[in-house]
Amino acid sequence: MLDWLKNINKDYPDFWKDYLAKFDAKSSDVIVFSTETSGMNPNKDVILSIGSFGIEDNSIAIGKSFEAALLQYKYLHDNGLPNEFIVDSKMKKLVELDAIQMFVDYIGNAILIGHHIDFDVEMINAALEKIGCGRLKNQALDIDVMYRKINDITDRQFSLDELCTLYKIPKSDRNSSSEDAYRIALLFLKLKNKLDLNF
C-alpha cells in the first residue's frame, strides 16, 4: 500500500529521469509494439524480442520502428532451453539492459497500442524493475478490447490470428514480434476509424 514511499529520493538512472520528464507534456505520438517472451509469467519469464512501429497520419511509419532480440543466455542456460532463436534472428541483438533503455527512449510518452497489451507492459515493467526503475506511465490501448467494444462482446477474448482473419489480414509464415507488431498496427488503423478515435 505504501509502495510510493520506497521511491522517495530514489536515484533513478538518467535515462529513466529523462523518460519521466517527457510526461510534463501530452503526446500525440502513437506506437504499436509486441514482445516475444519465454513464457506468460512476468515474475519468472523474460523478453526474447521486441518489435514496434510508429503510427503517423493514419499510416504505419516503417521508418519509425524499433526491433531487437534480447540476449538472454543466462535465463536460457539456467532453464535448459536452446538459444537458436537468438542466434538465427536477423534483429539487432542487445543485452536486456540496453534493449530496455533504448525501447524506453524510443517510446517516450507515446500512446502504446498492442494485443493483450497489459501483458507486454508487465513484461517491460518487470525488466525495468531489475534495473532500478519505476513502471511505464504511458497510456495503453488494446486492439482486442477495441474490437470487443465495437461489437459489444463481453464474454470472450480474441487471439491476434482470429482478429486478423476477421479483418482479412494475411498471416506471415515468419513468426516474430515485429511481424506481430505490424499486424497489430494494421488492425489498429481499421479499428481506430470504427471507434472514431482522434489522436
N, C-alpha and C positions, 0 to 999 in steps of 0.2 A: 504494500500500500504506500510505503514511503520511499519507493524506488528513486524518486526525483532527488531525495537528499544525497544519494550516492553520487549524483552528477554535479553537485555544487562544487565550484572551484576545481572541477576535473580538468586536467591538462590534456585536451584532445590533440591529436595530430593536426598539423597545419591544413592538410587537405580537407579535413572534416570541419574545421573552423571556417574555411572558405565556402564549403558546401552550405553550412548553416546560414552564413551571411547572405546567400543568394535568396533566401526566403523573406528578406526585407521587402522584396518587390514581387508582384504577382506575375506568373509566367503564362505566356500563350503558347509555349513550346509543347509539343506532343511527341512522346517517344514510346514506341512499341518494343517490348522485349520478352524474351523467353530464356529459360535456363534448362540445361540438361543436367540431371543430378544422379548421384549414385543410389538414391532411394527417396522415400517420401517422408523421412523424419528429419526436420531441420536441426534437431539436437544431436543427431548421430551421423547424418549423411553430409556429403559435400557437393559443391557445384563442380561439374566437369567442363561445362562450357556456357557461355552467354552469347546470345545473338540479339541484335537490336537495330531498329531503323527509326529515323525521324519521319514525321508527317508534316508536310508543308503544302498549303494551298490545295487541300483535298487530294494530295498525291503522296506516294511513298518517295521520300528523299533518299535515294540509293547512296548518294554522296555523303549523307549524314548517318552513317552506320557505325556500329561497334560490334566486333566479334572477337572472341578469344577462347582458346582452350586453356583450362587451368591445370597446371602441373600438380597433380595430387598423388605423387608417387608414394608418399608415406602412408596415406589412407589406403591406397590400393594394395600396397605391400602388407600392411597390418591386417587387412581383411582377405588376403589371398586372392585378390582379383587381378585380372590381366590389365595391361595398360595399352593394348593395341589401339584403342580409340584415340588416345593422346598421340601416340607415335604416328598413326596414319592420318590424323587430322591435318588439313591444309591451313587451318586457322592459325593466327598468331598465338604462340604458346607463352604463357606468363605464369609466374608463381602467384598464388592466391592473393597475397598482399597487394602486388602491383595491379593485378586484374581488377580487384575490387576498388582500389583507389582510382584507376583510370575510368572505371564504369561510373563511379560517383561523380567524378569531374565531368564526364560526358552527359549524364542526365541532368545535372544541376537541379533547378526547381521545376523541371518539366512535369506535365501530367503524364503518368505512366499508364500504358494500356497492355493488357495481357489476357491469357486464357487461364482461368483459375489463378489469377494474379496474386491472391493472398499468399499462396504457397511460395511463388517466386520471390515475393518481397520478404517473406520469413527466411528464406534461404540466404538472401543478401544480408538481412539483419543478423543472422547467426554468424556469417563471415565477418561482418563489421564488429560484432561483439568480441571476436577473437583478437582484434587489433585495437581494442580500447576505444571504440566509437559508439555513438548512440544508434538510434533506429532511423530508417528513412522517413522523411517528413512529407514526401510527395503525395499529391492526390493520385488515386489509382482507380481505373475503370476496368471492369471485367467484361469481355465480349460475351461470355455465356450469360451473365446477368442481363446484359443489354438485350440479347436475343429473347430471353425469357420474359423480360419486361414488355417488349414489343408484342409478344404472342400470349401474354397473360398466363404464363406457365409457372406454377409454384411447386409442383410435386416431383420434379426431376432436374438433373443437370445433363448437359450435352458435352460430349468429347469434342476435341478440335476436329477430328475426322468427320464426325456427324455434322457439325456446323458447316464444314467445307463442302460436304455432299449436298446439304440443303441449299447452299448458295453456288453450287456448281464450280467450286474452286478445285482444280486438279491437285491430287496428292503427288508429291515427288517421291521417287524411289529412294532418294537420299534423305535419311532422317537426321536432322541436326537442329540445334537451337536457332540458327539463322534461318533455315527453311521454315521452321515453325513461326518465327517472328514475322517473316514475310507473309505467310498465310493469315496470321492474326491481323496484320496491317490491312490486307485486302478485305477481310471480314469487317474490321472496324470501320473502314470507309463506307461500306454498304450499310452497316447498322447505324452509323452516325447520322446519315441522311434520313433514315426512317425515324430516328428519335429527334431529328431537327436540332442537333447539338451544334453550338457555335462557339469555338474557341481556337 
